[in-house]
Amino acid sequence: MYDVLYDARWIGNHGIGRFAKELLKELPWMEPFESRRPPFHPFDPILLGAALLRKNPRLYFSPGYNSPLGWPGRFVFNLHDLNHLRVPENSSAAKRAYYQFIIKPACHRAAFVLTVSEYSKQQISAWAGISDDKIVNVGNGVGFPFEPGGAKYQPGFPYLIYVGSHKVHKNLPRLLKAYAISGLRSGVRLILTGNAEPALVKVINELRLESDAIFVGDCEDEQLAALFRGSIALVFPSLYEGFGLPPVEAMACGVPVLTSNLCSLPEVVGDAGILIDPCDIEAIAHGMRRLVDDSGLRQTLRQKGLLRASQYTWRATGAKTTAVLRAALSGTRVTAMLPADPAKGPS
């Protein structure tokens, strides 16, 4: 019998994927559960439940939002946010049904529900109708190679950077429009990770930014850290986040941050960044100009950002998670975040 069977299928190049990868490093005593079937497959809850009946772990733990059906054992899962319910463009009838009939009941059946911010904790508690005591904010972390020292990307021109997906809630059309009216394009370019989809190409062409907005494709962590270090600042005017890893990674690299005053982002960034209304294009443009023109402001935000980022470590996330898993195994409450050593398994 396994102590803790960990759903390693979530590991990948995305927010939940990074959480899943880093947590497994911190908690190496967990036994990875792997399958060719992705964890978000519509039939995964039933098939997962059947697999757990065969494997019979003491506890099943998922770093993502999937949960088993037809298995009476204990489980813990991580509901990072309610993106699929709160962002219309990311929702659908099928997703809403999955949340209503799979995830909400799972919130009641689970030993504990993990999440990554106080904002998400409050949202989940209100939506699922479960006590705050059952939801534990274990946060996110940042580590190597996201640090001030190291290689810098040097394309031969100064640039602002956006890091993240191109989903609608990331607000890229407004970011591009703000850049276009900022007055910066003659001297400062805008670099974006990922590849330009047709909808973004259309916006760029309409704004005549073909030479000024540059997409650099998907990046490995070392490349991403170099992109951060070489930039003037990160611009991240997202409309919805359950946490927001790119701002923390940028701060850890000593890079100033401009981000939204919505959802979890003020909680995560605090006073270490410029917070703007992401629906106000002029406010985004004004924030960009401040960061480019004011070296004193950049230096202040750099120092504040380094201090702020130091509060987010994967070791701390691992220790909090270990305390939760121990409580789940023993059937007790999590009364405090124990200073557990995440490298050691349940006692």
Secondary structure, DSSP 8 states (H G I E B T S, - for coil): --SEEEEGGG-SSSHHHHHHHHHHHH-TTSEEE--SS-TT-TTHHHHHHHHHHHH--SEEEESSS---SS--SEEEEE----HHHH-GGG--HHHHHHIIIIIHHHHHHSSEEEES-HHHHHHHHHHHT--GGGEEE------TT-SSSS-----SS-EEEE-S---GGG-HHHHHHHHHHTT-TTT-EEEESB---HHHHHHHHHHT-TTTEEE-B---HHHHHHHHHHSS-EEE--S--SS-HHHHHHHHTT--EEEESSTTHHHHHGGGSEEE-TT-HHHHHHHHHHHHH-HHHHHHHHHHHHHHHTT--HHHHHHHHHHHHHHHHHT----S-----TTS---
